[in-house]
Amino acid sequence: MSEAPEKEVTVPTPEEEQKKKEQEEEIMRQIELNTNAMNDIKKQIAESMPFVSKKLNIDDYKEHWKDNKFYDSFISLLDKYSRARELRRDGNCFYRALLWQMFEYFLTTKSSEASEEYEKILGKISNSKADLLALGYDEIVIDDFYDQFLTAFKDLKDATIDVTDEEAVHEYLEKLFSNESLAPYLLMHCRFMTSAYLKANSILYEDFMVDYADVGSYCDIEIEGVDREAEQMAIIGITNYLGIAAEINQVSANGNVESLTIPEDAIDDGKRFIAKLLFTPGHYDSLYTH
């Protein structure tokens, strides 16, 4: 039996090696240029837009959308809402909007129903570390995020500010959510809790994992990835984990506002917390009735 001929090894010429080197250098140069451009955009956004604005009248808010195909939707919003808060477009807008409204609600709402709901949510936040450890998270990874979030939520109960003073409330919440020090911890733990629900109930969502092998890998990238925009799966995860609800008002080109409440069976009777958010393509802002 004859032996197979040895495969000829082609050695690149010096000219080919040089060309390959130049191509690789050009690729790295383009990556660096793209990275610098993205950083410049983020810097411009940071300089021109606070993390969370003060409340704006819808009439003023909608002027930012003048000559846009969604403009008439903001006119429709006036049927239900009178004010809005703008949030920075940094990939955290949903989580920041949700947490700001939730903390704001329990800071300013003094009723037996609110107190009862606060204690239920506090219990779930307190248990979140154990839930994450049971799912395989390392304690050293989640510990600081958990501690900061739990402390911030506990502090709402004994906050010594005039909760009827809108400016004082805004300043209190700014210290939590409008900075580069504490806010990332609160936002990240919110993402962890979102993942905790989805991973613990993965069998319910496996069929929706079109681009991912499983719910776990989806959460690792789409939920826990820093600055990753929230999709509907994230809203389902965090509302179910904390036992709260979110009303998502989505603008449309026909001038209407389509409203979706998650979970769908949540009843807005004024006796429980429901986040009121506005969704425009790729972004969330907050809505208020007063």
C-alpha positions in Angstrom: 0.0 0.0 0.0 1.5 3.3 -1.1 1.9 6.1 1.3 -0.1 9.3 0.8 2.0 12.2 -0.5 3.0 14.7 2.1 1.0 17.9 2.0 3.1 20.7 0.7 3.6 23.5 3.2 3.4 27.0 1.7 5.7 29.4 3.4 4.6 33.0 3.0 7.0 35.4 1.3 8.3 38.4 3.2 6.0 40.6 1.1 3.0 38.5 2.1 4.0 38.6 5.8 4.3 42.4 5.6 0.9 42.7 3.9 -0.7 40.5 6.6 0.9 42.6 9.3 -0.4 45.8 7.7 -3.9 44.4 7.5 -3.9 43.4 11.1 -2.6 46.8 12.1 -5.4 48.5 10.1 -8.0 46.3 11.8 -6.7 47.3 15.2 -6.6 50.9 14.1 -10.3 50.8 13.1 -11.3 49.1 16.3 -9.5 51.9 18.3 -11.2 54.6 16.2 -14.6 53.0 16.7 -13.9 52.7 20.4 -12.8 56.3 20.7 -15.9 57.4 18.7 -18.2 55.6 21.0 -16.5 57.0 24.1 -16.8 60.5 22.6 -20.5 59.9 22.0 -21.0 58.7 25.6 -19.1 61.8 26.9 -21.2 64.1 24.8 -24.4 62.5 26.2 -23.1 62.7 29.7 -22.2 66.4 29.4 -25.6 67.3 27.8 -28.0 65.1 29.8 -28.3 64.3 33.5 -28.9 60.7 34.6 -32.5 61.6 35.5 -34.1 65.0 34.9 -36.5 66.8 37.1 -40.2 66.5 36.2 -41.1 68.2 33.0 -44.6 69.1 31.8 -45.6 66.8 28.9 -46.1 69.9 26.8 -42.4 70.8 27.2 -41.3 67.2 27.0 -43.0 66.5 23.6 -41.2 69.5 22.0 -38.1 67.3 21.9 -39.9 65.2 19.4 -41.2 67.9 17.1 -41.0 67.0 13.4 -40.7 63.3 14.5 -43.1 60.7 13.3 -44.0 59.9 16.9 -44.9 63.5 17.9 -48.7 63.0 17.9 -48.3 60.2 20.4 -47.1 62.6 23.0 -50.2 64.7 22.4 -52.2 61.5 23.2 -50.2 61.0 26.4 -51.8 64.2 27.8 -55.1 62.2 28.1 -53.5 60.3 31.0 -50.2 61.9 32.1 -49.1 65.4 32.8 -45.4 65.1 33.5 -42.4 63.1 32.6 -38.7 62.6 33.6 -36.1 62.1 30.9 -33.4 59.6 31.5 -29.9 59.4 30.1 -29.6 57.0 27.1 -26.8 54.9 28.6 -28.3 51.3 28.4 -29.5 51.5 32.0 -32.6 53.7 31.4 -35.2 51.0 32.1 -33.6 49.8 35.4 -32.9 53.4 36.5 -36.4 54.5 35.7 -38.0 51.6 37.5 -35.9 51.9 40.6 -36.2 55.6 40.8 -40.0 55.4 40.7 -40.1 52.5 43.1 -37.9 54.2 45.7 -39.8 57.4 45.1 -43.1 55.7 45.7 -42.1 54.1 49.0 -40.3 57.2 50.2 -43.4 59.5 49.6 -46.4 57.2 50.0 -47.6 56.9 53.6 -50.4 54.3 53.8 -51.0 50.9 55.3 -51.1 49.3 51.9 -47.7 50.9 50.9 -46.1 49.8 54.2 -47.3 46.3 53.7 -46.0 46.2 50.1 -42.7 47.7 51.2 -42.2 45.0 53.7 -42.9 42.3 51.1 -40.4 43.8 48.6 -37.9 44.2 51.4 -38.2 40.5 52.2 -37.6 39.6 48.6 -34.5 41.9 48.4 -33.2 40.4 51.7 -33.6 36.9 50.2 -32.0 37.8 46.9 -28.5 36.9 48.0 -29.5 33.4 49.0 -31.4 33.0 45.8 -28.4 34.0 43.7 -26.1 31.7 45.7 -28.5 28.8 45.1 -28.2 29.5 41.4 -24.4 29.2 41.5 -23.3 32.8 41.8 -20.1 33.4 43.8 -20.7 35.3 47.0 -17.6 37.5 46.5 -19.1 38.6 43.2 -22.6 39.6 44.4 -21.9 40.6 48.0 -21.2 44.3 47.6 -24.0 44.9 45.1 -26.4 43.1 47.5 -25.3 45.0 50.6 -25.6 48.4 48.9 -29.0 47.7 47.4 -30.5 46.3 50.6 -29.1 49.2 52.7 -30.5 51.8 50.2 -34.0 50.2 50.3 -34.0 49.8 54.1 -33.0 53.5 54.5 -36.3 54.6 52.8 -38.2 53.7 55.9 -36.3 56.1 58.2 -35.4 58.9 55.7 -35.5 62.2 57.5 -36.7 64.5 54.7 -39.9 66.4 54.0 -41.5 63.9 51.6 -44.0 66.6 50.5 -41.1 68.7 49.2 -40.6 67.6 45.6 -37.1 69.2 45.4 -35.9 67.4 48.6 -37.2 64.1 47.3 -35.4 64.6 44.0 -32.1 65.4 45.7 -32.5 62.3 47.9 -33.0 60.1 44.9 -30.2 61.8 42.9 -27.7 60.7 45.6 -28.8 57.1 44.9 -29.2 57.0 41.1 -27.5 59.9 39.5 -23.8 59.2 40.0 -21.0 56.9 39.0 -20.3 55.6 42.6 -23.4 54.1 44.2 -25.8 53.9 41.3 -23.8 51.2 39.4 -24.2 48.9 42.5 -27.9 49.5 42.6 -28.4 49.0 38.9 -26.3 45.8 38.8 -28.1 44.2 41.7 -31.4 44.9 40.0 -30.0 43.1 37.0 -28.9 40.2 39.2 -32.4 39.9 40.6 -33.8 40.0 37.1 -31.6 37.1 36.2 -32.5 35.2 39.4 -36.1 35.0 38.4 -35.5 34.1 34.8 -32.9 31.4 35.6 -35.0 29.9 38.4 -37.9 29.7 36.0 -36.0 28.9 32.9 -38.3 26.2 31.7 -40.9 28.9 31.0 -38.7 30.8 28.7 -36.5 28.3 26.9 -38.6 28.5 23.8 -37.9 32.3 23.5 -34.1 31.8 23.4 -33.7 32.1 19.6 -30.2 33.4 19.6 -28.9 31.7 22.8 -28.4 28.2 23.9 -30.4 28.6 27.0 -31.8 31.1 29.5 -28.6 31.1 31.5 -26.5 32.3 28.6 -29.1 34.9 27.7 -29.1 36.3 31.2 -25.3 36.4 31.3 -25.1 38.6 28.2 -28.4 40.4 27.8 -29.4 41.0 31.4 -26.1 41.2 33.3 -24.1 42.8 30.6 -23.2 46.3 31.7 -25.2 48.9 29.8 -27.3 46.3 27.9 -30.7 47.7 27.0 -33.7 46.0 28.7 -36.0 43.9 26.5 -39.4 42.6 27.5 -37.8 39.5 29.1 -36.0 41.8 31.6 -39.3 43.5 32.5 -40.9 40.2 33.1 -38.0 39.1 35.2 -37.7 42.0 37.6 -41.4 42.6 38.1 -42.0 38.9 38.9 -39.0 38.7 41.2 -40.0 41.8 43.3 -43.8 41.2 42.9 -44.4 44.6 41.4 -45.9 45.8 38.1 -44.8 48.0 35.2 -47.0 49.8 32.7 -45.2 50.3 29.5 -46.6 53.0 27.2 -45.2 52.7 23.7 -45.4 55.4 21.1 -46.5 54.6 17.5 -46.3 56.4 14.2 -50.1 56.6 13.9 -50.2 58.9 16.9 -51.6 56.4 19.4 -50.0 55.2 22.6 -50.1 51.4 23.1 -50.1 50.4 26.7 -49.0 47.1 28.1 -48.9 46.1 31.8 -46.5 43.5 33.1 -47.8 41.2 34.6 -51.0 41.5 32.6 -53.2 40.8 35.5 -51.9 43.7 37.6 -54.7 46.0 38.8 -54.0 49.7 38.9 -56.3 50.6 41.9 -54.0 53.3 43.3 -53.2 51.1 46.3 -50.0 49.4 45.0 -46.8 50.4 43.2 -46.9 50.3 39.4 -44.1 51.8 37.5 -45.3 54.1 34.7 -42.8 54.2 31.8 -42.7 55.5 28.3 -41.0 53.5 25.7 -39.6 55.1 22.6 -37.4 53.1 20.2 -34.5 51.9 22.3 -35.2 54.0 25.3 -37.3 54.4 28.5 -38.4 57.6 30.3 -40.7 58.0 33.3 -44.3 59.2 33.4 -46.4 60.9 36.1 -50.0 61.9 36.5 -49.0 64.9 38.7 
